[in-house]
Amino acid sequence: MKKEIILTGDRPTGKLHIGHYVGSLKNRVQMQSDDRNQLFVMIADQQALTDHAKESKKIRESLFEVALDYLAVGIDPDQTTIFVQSQIPELAELTMYYMNLVSIARLQRNPTVKVEIEQKDYGEGVPAGFFLYPISQASDITAFKATKVPVGNDQKPMIEQTREIVRSFHHTYHTDILVEPEGVYPENEAEGRLPGLDGNAKMSKSLGNGIFLADDTDTLQKKVMSMYTDPSHVRVEDPGQIEGNMVFYYLDIFGRKEDHKQIQEMKEHYMRGGLGDVKTKRYLLEILERELAPIREKRAIYAQDLGELEQILKKGSECAQSVASKTLSEVKMAMGINYFE
Ligand code: TRP
């Protein structure tokens, strides 16, 4: 018997980068290896469409890239259900019923959506679908009766809203068929948000400051060599700063236990002066390559057979649909709208 049902998801708006890797992908592979857990990983293409309606082609491309990234890091379709949101119409149907339980004022209060609306400069033109996506996300989560939802801190309001919807549904229809999910949040700052190569607080595709899982060795090398270090560390002999220095930041994250001693020595040497950036970058390159080369190789193998990739997603989506469909039946029964049964 499975103890936890875990659901996570990503919007397919581009390839995944090493920030996703340390922030969530690694953790998923870990959770997958515990057979008390049942894992669902959803590619949230419908949610991506809520603010990229015109870019459906790009979303389609990203969907396959993201799926390749999943397989490459070791999310195993035999153990984990990988599925595509838009292929499960039950999720949209659930959203219809949940919409009646949420006020417009409540949606307007969602802090993450509020910030996103400001950032996107919609003015009066906020797409209704975008405004409603927290409700659709509640459908994603509850359709699978997920008990745990590992997400970034920015997703806390979505989990909160999902829990409210579950309570409201139970109260309104005098039932207890749904499950109130618990959010699982990053334990530390670095895991939650890996800074970009340029030292910007966030690694992101749009800022052009990321290392992608699909990057080849040359690209990786160029990116590492261009990393932000300590601008006042001009000559090799100058004492350098560790704090804010992205090379050391990444070394701390990607270095394994057996590397800690050397990293510590390098830090001391750097602070004393006499250790150049090229040397520290070469070392980081080695460490990153050790982690990323196997991922890249696996990705290339899967990328050779897109037919198989499609089959994996199709099969996962069929499996997800059968689960969602069961929950939807229960929902309709609780509401008394299962007229012809
Ligand atoms: N909103 C999530 C994000 O932007 C993606 C997502 C959609 C999701 N549906 C979900 C995450 C359900 C967890 C559960 O990262």
Boltz pocket constraint, residues with backbone or C-beta under 6 A from the ligand:
constraints:
  - pocket:
      binder: B
      contacts: [[A, 7], [A, 8], [A, 9], [A, 10], [A, 11], [A, 44], [A, 47], [A, 136], [A, 137], [A, 140], [A, 141], [A, 149], [A, 150], [A, 151], [A, 155]]
      max_distance: 6.0
